[in-house]
């Protein structure tokens, strides 16, 4: 299907960064991608019009997506809408209750929509995330990861910042990594949610070069105070990639070095429809 949207596999070129900045950044010599969209970015639009919103995603130039839920449809009906929009689902989010109570259903849905990766996005906890929460989560993840691996799927956990509370291991995230089986449990590096609690995404990728296989690309508004361990952030601090405070040349260089397999733009702002093309324009200069 021919579209009018921008193509993602473009020639490599240098990028002039920032609003009025004059810093020249050389793009990687090889493509960094595949680059998809986490369609949670368009959750408001999807709640009103699934076919129209998926057509918009395709018109942006995307061919693959990460799917947070089916927006009131069955997995079969949602797959039909993806096919009509000429989109491919490569990753699917599954919440704690479904993984705990209906893992077979998660597997079935992932197969229907075509996902390779199952993303676990949030560990239930009360107030502060504790060592006990962390250890229980590691046990759950090892069990789910093994079952999903046997079903031909890949399991990834998506940190949201609360995991970076201090612990004897360094942080509770360090404990979580240590207590999960690298053969069946990996991670999705959302660079916003790594930086939001005050961590350095590049250093974390460097520390765990074999555990991060997926990445969410989103930026934080310049001047925003970091160090929040709540796992929550105002929508307005999410800005187009390349316009905020994160060092994407360094992040993408390290991600490529460790072999991150898939990347997804995610934009949590109300202005996501207008922000996404800005992020795409920036990222195309990095070989996507």
ZINORBEL-V728022 format. One record per residue. N is the residue number from 1. NEAR is the number of other ideal C-beta (glycine too) atoms within 10 Angstrom. Layout:
N:NEAR, N:NEAR
//
This chain:
1:7, 2:4, 3:14, 4:6, 5:14, 6:14, 7:9, 8:20, 9:13, 10:13, 11:9, 12:16, 13:11, 14:10, 15:19, 16:11, 17:17, 18:12, 19:7, 20:5, 21:9, 22:7, 23:9, 24:9, 25:17, 26:13, 27:21, 28:17, 29:8, 30:9, 31:17, 32:19, 33:19, 34:17, 35:25, 36:24, 37:26, 38:25, 39:25, 40:20, 41:26, 42:21, 43:15, 44:11, 45:18, 46:24, 47:11, 48:9, 49:13, 50:20, 51:12, 52:11, 53:20, 54:25, 55:17, 56:18, 57:25, 58:19, 59:13, 60:19, 61:21, 62:27, 63:20, 64:20, 65:27, 66:27, 67:26, 68:20, 69:16, 70:19, 71:19, 72:10, 73:13, 74:11, 75:19, 76:11, 77:14, 78:22, 79:19, 80:14, 81:18, 82:22, 83:13, 84:13, 85:22, 86:15, 87:22, 88:16, 89:22, 90:21, 91:25, 92:26, 93:22, 94:25, 95:15, 96:15, 97:9, 98:15, 99:20, 100:13, 101:10, 102:13, 103:17, 104:10, 105:13, 106:24, 107:18, 108:12, 109:23, 110:24, 111:15, 112:18, 113:20, 114:16, 115:24, 116:14, 117:22, 118:24, 119:24, 120:25, 121:18, 122:14, 123:22, 124:12, 125:16, 126:7, 127:7, 128:11, 129:23, 130:15, 131:13, 132:9, 133:18, 134:23, 135:14, 136:14, 137:23, 138:20, 139:11, 140:18, 141:23, 142:17, 143:17, 144:23, 145:24, 146:15, 147:17, 148:24, 149:15, 150:10, 151:15, 152:10, 153:19, 154:20, 155:25, 156:24, 157:26, 158:19, 159:25, 160:22, 161:25, 162:24, 163:27, 164:24, 165:17, 166:10, 167:16, 168:9, 169:15, 170:13, 171:20, 172:26, 173:26, 174:19, 175:20, 176:23, 177:23, 178:10, 179:16, 180:22, 181:15, 182:11, 183:10, 184:18, 185:26, 186:23, 187:23, 188:25, 189:27, 190:23, 191:26, 192:25, 193:25, 194:26, 195:25, 196:24, 197:22, 198:13, 199:20, 200:14, 201:23, 202:19, 203:10, 204:23, 205:23, 206:12, 207:14, 208:16, 209:12, 210:9, 211:18, 212:23, 213:17, 214:24, 215:23, 216:21, 217:28, 218:26, 219:24, 220:20, 221:14, 222:13, 223:8, 224:17, 225:8, 226:13, 227:11, 228:15, 229:19, 230:13, 231:18, 232:10, 233:18, 234:10, 235:11, 236:12, 237:22, 238:24, 239:24, 240:23, 241:27, 242:21, 243:18, 244:19, 245:14, 246:22, 247:15, 248:22, 249:18, 250:14, 251:23, 252:25, 253:18, 254:20, 255:25, 256:18, 257:12, 258:15, 259:10, 260:21, 261:16, 262:19, 263:22, 264:26, 265:24, 266:25, 267:28, 268:19, 269:19, 270:12, 271:14, 272:22, 273:16, 274:11, 275:22, 276:24, 277:14, 278:17, 279:26, 280:21, 281:14, 282:19, 283:24, 284:22, 285:21, 286:28, 287:21, 288:23
//
